[in-house]
Structures are given as C-alpha cells and as structure tokens.
C-alpha cells in the first residue's frame, strides 16, 4: 500500500524523477504517515475492541495499556465504550462526562470498591505509542480514563476504541485504514508537501488539494453509513436532525 500512496502523491505533486527530485521518498513517506494519522482521528474510521485488565485498587488507566490484536493498529485515540467480562458474557459500564464524574464520584472521602459501573475519560490524547507522526516512540502517551467503584478484582475490560494505524515503512506493512478513506491519503500528503514550498503558486495548489481531501473524507463517511439506520454512526451529517433536538445524544447524559 505504501508504494501506491507514494505513486499517487508523486503524481499529484508532478514530482520529477532524480536527479531533480523536489521531494524525497523519505519525506513523502513521512507526509503519508502524518496524513494517515490525521484521517484516522478525523474520520474515526479505525474502530477496534481492545482489552485491558484492571489492577485491584487502581481506578486510573492510560490508553497505552489497551491491547489490540490487529497488527495494523498502533493504539487508541479515544475510548467510546467499556464493558467487562462476566462469565461467558459482558456487562456495560456507563460512560460519564469528566465534570460529572469529578463531582459525583471523586467528591467522596470514603470511596467504595467493587465491579466498575461508571467511567470517564480524563486526559485527552492518544495511546502515545509508535511513530505515526515521526515524533519517536512512546513519547506522546497522554490519554486516560477513570473507573468507579475502585476495582476490587482483576476485571478484563473490553474497550471499543477509535484507533490510529502503525506507520508504514514498507509496502508489505498492513494498512488499517479502511477503503474509502485510503483515497484521501495522497491528497493530504501532497498538501503537506506543497506547504513546504516557498512560492505562492504552490501554496495555492496546496489549498486546492486540501479541499479535495475534505471532499474525499466526507464522501467516505457518507458511503460508510448505511441507508438503513444511517444516523447510527458518528459524524453522519443528519445525525442530529434525526433525533429532533438539534444535538446528537451524549453518552452518559442521564
């Protein structure tokens, strides 16, 4: 997949071959991986269920502890819902806003222990592992969530997450971005490349490519939402209107 991305990005840039190459393969690969990370975040199109085992007496957990079986996934961007294993089934843990959780659950001099019934995200950010943006490995970990009550056992949590992909370094590396979001990658990568130029013409071309990128992102979202129940997925344009309130329902609003 990396070779295909490189070829398409080069065509968009009209990048001449060596020895007059304007953009190196290494730089274009970096732009492609930045584009893939941004698309994963904006589109929230890589949805996977990861697992995390709680520690007795610990209520705060970083996203970096969530494990995924998909080798194309590097880590979590955000957690959308939590359940924990019970027997041969699962139990849902109610998600709450941090403001509610902070006042209703932390505001307690004698916290209780038990099976988790509520959770809330605290720190924003990704799992922070890998080098999808070229920033190095293990240096960006910040996302986390809290549980209540404080776990009294080692519960296996099943976390439905929006994820970001591994960085592509070879053509054989697995691409976790689903089609049709992959079509948007070369446009964002070419946009980033042109933004390094010093001429007004190329900067203007960069904005044109970014506009095309946005079109492909919206088309991918539209195509991914089924006609039957097409408001069930996040980012659907008519999601709020179909609930008749002007706002889509918020998790843990009750």
LUMKOLFI-143925 format. One record per residue (C-alpha): residue number from 1; residue in one letter; x, y negated, z negated. Coordinates in nm, 2 decimals, m for minus. Example, Ala and Ser with C-alpha at 12.3 -4.5 7.8 and 13.67 -1.06 7.14 Angstrom:
PT    k  r      c1      c2      c3
PT    1  a    1.23    0.45   m0.78
PT    2  s    1.37    0.11   m0.71
***
This chain:
PT    k  r      c1      c2      c3
PT    1  x    0.00    0.00    0.00
PT    2  x    0.29   m0.24   m0.07
PT    3  x    0.41   m0.22    0.29
PT    4  x    0.06   m0.30    0.42
PT    5  x    0.04   m0.60    0.18
PT    6  x    0.39   m0.72    0.30
PT    7  x    0.30   m0.69    0.66
PT    8  x   m0.03   m0.88    0.63
PT    9  x    0.12   m1.15    0.41
PT   10  x    0.41   m1.19    0.66
PT   11  x    0.16   m1.23    0.95
PT   12  x   m0.03   m1.49    0.76
PT   13  x    0.29   m1.69    0.70
PT   14  x    0.42   m1.63    1.05
PT   15  x    0.74   m1.54    0.87
PT   16  x    1.02   m1.49    1.14
PT   17  x    1.25   m1.19    1.12
PT   18  x    1.60   m1.21    1.00
PT   19  x    1.83   m1.39    1.01
PT   20  x    1.58   m1.68    1.00
PT   21  x    1.35   m1.53    0.73
PT   22  x    1.17   m1.80    0.53
PT   23  x    1.05   m1.57    0.26
PT   24  x    1.25   m1.27    0.13
PT   25  x    1.08   m0.93    0.07
PT   26  x    1.16   m0.96   m0.30
PT   27  x    0.98   m1.30   m0.32
PT   28  x    0.68   m1.18   m0.12
PT   29  x    0.66   m0.87   m0.34
PT   30  x    0.65   m1.09   m0.65
PT   31  x    0.38   m1.31   m0.50
PT   32  x    0.18   m0.99   m0.41
PT   33  x    0.20   m0.86   m0.76
PT   34  x    0.10   m1.20   m0.91
PT   35  x   m0.20   m1.20   m0.67
PT   36  x   m0.30   m0.85   m0.78
PT   37  x   m0.29   m0.95   m1.15
PT   38  x   m0.49   m1.26   m1.08
PT   39  x   m0.75   m1.07   m0.88
PT   40  x   m0.78   m0.81   m1.15
PT   41  x   m0.85   m1.09   m1.40
PT   42  x   m1.08   m1.30   m1.19
PT   43  x   m1.28   m1.01   m1.04
PT   44  x   m1.26   m0.78   m1.35
PT   45  x   m1.28   m0.51   m1.09
PT   46  x   m1.05   m0.25   m1.26
PT   47  x   m1.28   m0.11   m1.52
PT   48  x   m1.14    0.19   m1.72
PT   49  x   m1.22    0.36   m2.05
PT   50  x   m0.91    0.38   m2.27
PT   51  x   m0.87    0.54   m2.61
PT   52  x   m0.73    0.41   m2.94
PT   53  x   m0.71    0.59   m3.28
PT   54  x   m0.77    0.38   m3.58
PT   55  x   m0.55    0.37   m3.89
PT   56  x   m0.70    0.41   m4.23
PT   57  x   m0.72    0.07   m4.40
PT   58  x   m0.64   m0.13   m4.08
PT   59  x   m0.90   m0.34   m3.91
PT   60  x   m0.69   m0.54   m3.66
PT   61  x   m0.57   m0.37   m3.33
PT   62  x   m0.38   m0.51   m3.04
PT   63  x   m0.48   m0.43   m2.68
PT   64  x   m0.14   m0.27   m2.63
PT   65  x   m0.25    0.03   m2.84
PT   66  x   m0.52    0.12   m2.59
PT   67  x   m0.41    0.42   m2.38
PT   68  x   m0.53    0.48   m2.03
PT   69  x   m0.49    0.80   m1.82
PT   70  x   m0.49    0.61   m1.49
PT   71  x   m0.13    0.57   m1.38
PT   72  x   m0.22    0.27   m1.17
PT   73  x   m0.33    0.08   m1.48
PT   74  x   m0.08   m0.11   m1.69
PT   75  x   m0.30   m0.24   m1.97
PT   76  x   m0.62   m0.42   m2.08
PT   77  x   m0.72   m0.78   m2.01
PT   78  x   m1.02   m0.76   m2.23
PT   79  x   m1.24   m0.51   m2.41
PT   80  x   m1.61   m0.51   m2.30
PT   81  x   m1.75   m0.25   m2.54
PT   82  x   m1.64    0.00   m2.81
PT   83  x   m1.77    0.34   m2.91
PT   84  x   m1.62    0.61   m3.14
PT   85  x   m1.63    0.99   m3.12
PT   86  x   m1.87    1.17   m3.34
PT   87  x   m1.90    1.55   m3.29
PT   88  x   m1.95    1.61   m2.92
PT   89  x   m2.09    1.26   m2.87
PT   90  x   m2.02    0.89   m2.93
PT   91  x   m2.16    0.61   m3.14
PT   92  x   m2.18    0.25   m3.02
PT   93  x   m2.01   m0.03   m3.21
PT   94  x   m2.19   m0.36   m3.19
PT   95  x   m1.98   m0.64   m3.04
PT   96  x   m2.00   m0.98   m3.20
PT   97  x   m1.85   m1.33   m3.14
PT   98  x   m1.55   m1.42   m3.34
PT   99  x   m1.72   m1.71   m3.51
PT  100  x   m2.00   m1.48   m3.63
PT  101  x   m1.76   m1.21   m3.73
PT  102  x   m1.53   m1.45   m3.92
PT  103  x   m1.81   m1.60   m4.13
PT  104  x   m2.02   m1.29   m4.18
PT  105  x   m1.75   m1.02   m4.23
PT  106  x   m1.43   m1.19   m4.33
PT  107  x   m1.62   m1.41   m4.58
PT  108  x   m1.62   m1.12   m4.83
PT  109  x   m1.40   m1.09   m5.14
PT  110  x   m1.48   m0.71   m5.16
PT  111  x   m1.47   m0.57   m4.81
PT  112  x   m1.61   m0.22   m4.76
PT  113  x   m1.46    0.08   m4.59
PT  114  x   m1.64    0.32   m4.36
PT  115  x   m1.71    0.40   m4.00
PT  116  x   m1.69    0.09   m3.78
PT  117  x   m2.03   m0.07   m3.69
PT  118  x   m1.91   m0.41   m3.55
PT  119  x   m1.62   m0.55   m3.37
PT  120  x   m1.50   m0.89   m3.23
PT  121  x   m1.21   m1.00   m3.02
PT  122  x   m0.97   m1.22   m3.20
PT  123  x   m0.66   m1.31   m2.99
PT  124  x   m0.70   m1.38   m2.62
PT  125  x   m0.47   m1.24   m2.36
PT  126  x   m0.37   m0.90   m2.21
PT  127  x   m0.21   m0.59   m2.35
PT  128  x    0.12   m0.76   m2.25
PT  129  x    0.30   m0.45   m2.12
PT  130  x    0.47   m0.42   m1.79
PT  131  x    0.59   m0.68   m1.54
PT  132  x    0.30   m0.75   m1.32
PT  133  x    0.38   m1.12   m1.31
PT  134  x    0.76   m1.08   m1.32
PT  135  x    0.79   m1.21   m1.67
PT  136  x    0.95   m0.89   m1.81
PT  137  x    0.83   m0.60   m2.01
PT  138  x    0.65   m0.61   m2.34
PT  139  x    0.68   m0.99   m2.39
PT  140  x    0.32   m1.10   m2.34
PT  141  x    0.12   m0.90   m2.58
PT  142  x   m0.15   m1.11   m2.75
PT  143  x   m0.50   m0.97   m2.71
PT  144  x   m0.65   m0.80   m3.02
PT  145  x   m0.98   m0.72   m3.19
PT  146  x   m1.10   m0.65   m3.54
PT  147  x   m1.33   m0.39   m3.68
PT  148  x   m1.58   m0.38   m3.97
PT  149  x   m1.61   m0.20   m4.20
PT  150  x   m1.24   m0.13   m4.25
PT  151  x   m1.18    0.22   m4.11
PT  152  x   m1.18    0.50   m4.38
PT  153  x   m1.07    0.77   m4.13
PT  154  x   m0.88    0.80   m3.81
PT  155  x   m1.16    0.73   m3.56
PT  156  x   m1.10    0.78   m3.19
PT  157  x   m1.23    0.46   m3.02
PT  158  x   m1.34    0.46   m2.65
PT  159  x   m1.28    0.12   m2.52
PT  160  x   m1.44    0.01   m2.19
PT  161  x   m1.19   m0.25   m2.06
PT  162  x   m1.12   m0.48   m1.77
PT  163  x   m0.76   m0.39   m1.68
PT  164  x   m0.47   m0.51   m1.48
PT  165  x   m0.26   m0.29   m1.25
PT  166  x    0.10   m0.18   m1.25
PT  167  x    0.34   m0.38   m1.05
PT  168  x    0.40   m0.24   m0.70
PT  169  x    0.77   m0.17   m0.64
PT  170  x    0.74    0.10   m0.37
PT  171  x    0.49    0.19   m0.10
PT  172  x    0.41    0.51   m0.30
PT  173  x    0.31    0.33   m0.61
PT  174  x   m0.06    0.37   m0.69
PT  175  x   m0.29    0.08   m0.63
PT  176  x   m0.56    0.05   m0.89
PT  177  x   m0.74   m0.25   m0.73
PT  178  x   m1.05   m0.12   m0.56
PT  179  x   m1.14   m0.19   m0.20
PT  180  x   m1.27   m0.45   m0.10
PT  181  x   m1.07   m0.66   m0.35
PT  182  x   m0.75   m0.54   m0.18
PT  183  x   m0.84   m0.75    0.12
PT  184  x   m0.80   m1.07   m0.09
PT  185  x   m0.44   m0.99   m0.19
PT  186  x   m0.25   m1.12    0.12
PT  187  x   m0.43   m1.45    0.12
PT  188  x   m0.34   m1.53   m0.24
PT  189  x    0.02   m1.41   m0.19
PT  190  x    0.06   m1.62    0.12
PT  191  x   m0.09   m1.91   m0.07
PT  192  x    0.17   m1.88   m0.34
PT  193  x    0.45   m1.86   m0.08
PT  194  x    0.33   m2.17    0.10
PT  195  x    0.30   m2.36   m0.22
PT  196  x    0.68   m2.34   m0.25
PT  197  x    0.72   m2.54    0.08
PT  198  x    0.82   m2.90    0.09
PT  199  x    0.62   m3.00    0.39
PT  200  x    0.26   m3.15    0.38
PT  201  x    0.16   m2.92    0.67
PT  202  x    0.24   m2.60    0.48
PT  203  x    0.08   m2.73    0.16
PT  204  x   m0.23   m2.80    0.36
PT  205  x   m0.22   m2.45    0.50
PT  206  x   m0.18   m2.31    0.15
PT  207  x   m0.51   m2.47    0.05
PT  208  x   m0.68   m2.32    0.36
PT  209  x   m0.55   m1.97    0.26
PT  210  x   m0.68   m2.02   m0.09
PT  211  x   m1.02   m2.10    0.04
PT  212  x   m1.02   m1.78    0.24
PT  213  x   m0.90   m1.59   m0.07
PT  214  x   m1.20   m1.72   m0.26
PT  215  x   m1.43   m1.61    0.02
PT  216  x   m1.30   m1.26    0.01
PT  217  x   m1.33   m1.24   m0.37
PT  218  x   m1.69   m1.35   m0.35
PT  219  x   m1.76   m1.10   m0.07
PT  220  x   m1.60   m0.82   m0.26
PT  221  x   m1.82   m0.90   m0.57
PT  222  x   m2.14   m0.92   m0.35
PT  223  x   m2.07   m0.59   m0.18
PT  224  x   m1.98   m0.41   m0.51
PT  225  x   m2.31   m0.50   m0.67
PT  226  x   m2.58   m0.25   m0.56
PT  227  x   m2.91   m0.39   m0.41
PT  228  x   m3.10   m0.18   m0.67
PT  229  x   m3.04   m0.35   m1.01
PT  230  x   m2.78   m0.59   m0.86
PT  231  x   m2.77   m0.80   m1.17
PT  232  x   m2.63   m0.53   m1.39
PT  233  x   m2.26   m0.61   m1.31
PT  234  x   m2.07   m0.90   m1.43
PT  235  x   m2.02   m1.21   m1.20
PT  236  x   m2.33   m1.14   m0.99
PT  237  x   m2.44   m1.48   m0.86
PT  238  x   m2.81   m1.43   m0.95
PT  239  x   m2.74   m1.26   m1.28
PT  240  x   m2.86   m1.55   m1.50
PT  241  x   m3.17   m1.63   m1.29
PT  242  x   m3.29   m1.27   m1.30
PT  243  x   m3.31   m1.29   m1.68
PT  244  x   m3.52   m1.61   m1.65
PT  245  x   m3.32   m1.80   m1.92
PT  246  x   m3.05   m1.98   m1.72
PT  247  x   m2.79   m1.77   m1.91
PT  248  x   m2.69   m1.41   m1.89
PT  249  x   m2.74   m1.22   m2.21
PT  250  x   m2.44   m1.23   m2.45
PT  251  x   m2.32   m0.92   m2.63
PT  252  x   m2.39   m0.93   m3.00
PT  253  x   m2.63   m1.22   m2.97
PT  254  x   m2.87   m1.06   m3.22
***
